């Protein structure tokens, strides 16, 4: 136990920047959403038309799930806020645990740890405990925030706040355990992160089926559906929460037993034959492509599915926005457009652009990991100029966001084609909105390259521009942020036939390329560390 606690403290110290960068924005959700709903509809009676519209709309049910009557602030927060918190928290923790446990087996760090004489199961136990602590901080923090709002919003309750926090903690913990169970069968170290994220995506899809088809038992098998079972601010079912907690405890025990029997550096499935044709590396760009293509393929699937699915909801969402002033006002304000379908298409383009920006930034931060692992030293030892390895990463990242933007456009067109009400002008709106969102993606890549090239110790902050821009763009109207703050967001300027200017997109692209140049200059002037 002492070695587990020591490793856990080390994990928390090493990942403190990562944890703070995720947890603070996630906790802000518990503060933002209650105030937003209370500001829009301070009286319960005013929410009834909106509740009717949301309950019958298939689009919102697919995105956020079912909403409970009578639509108190707590219920509305659970409906939307708990969905975002559970999803983002799950992504955070599964990536954290992968990095702290299985990935270290493939980089050699786990071998170094085990050489000190600790038990073989200690690294897994420490990684799991670190994930549990992160989930507990998010759950407890959400409870405290909602409890602190009791004196300001009388529709909130102490029991609901506790149930909300338990829901978040269990959803994140369950997602972590599902990912760990799947990783037991993975042999390839390059696919660990993709496999873990795939389990979260599948869990979300199962939740969508459960809510849209009203198949309640499906929610028992997906951690992201446990929100419906506990029913914070409605049923506050602590009995079901206890059952789910016992299921998580049993999952920890079973996975621990399986880990104790898993061979180091492998999974339970037989390894594929390694006999392949000889691979010839044709320069640094080809090498970067080989290192990147696995994760890029995963992002292609994510962007394609998200674009097609979200835009296939266009008919339902437009009906909701136009149904009545009460039921559609919050979404009209959220989308910020006069033309309902144009505004919705632009909004989806912004959402998918967040994923595309994340894909580009990930490639640059991954390169920084290679610097720290000293593999970039091997490239530079051949006489390569200092800036070339980062330049190849920047080039491939830029080409990747261009490819993913094309995927968003094509898959989105397929989603629009599923709606009978779609006309040719809608495809024009999609094309303009999609390609105008390429500019902020290039800007985010440029910012990441500048940070890694000039201030490599600040690499975790490469995610900050994307995170801040996403919050301001997606929630700025609802939070009633100043117009100048919304305008400063790179994601806040989609172009549609009736709105927007291409000049801003051109300016963001130029700024992104300039930041890439600054980063390469910094890489030329500094040593790897």
Order of alpha helices (4+ residues) and beta strands (2+ residues): alpha-alpha-alpha-alpha-alpha-alpha-alpha-alpha-alpha-alpha-alpha-alpha-alpha-alpha-alpha-alpha-alpha-alpha-alpha-alpha-alpha-alpha-alpha-alpha
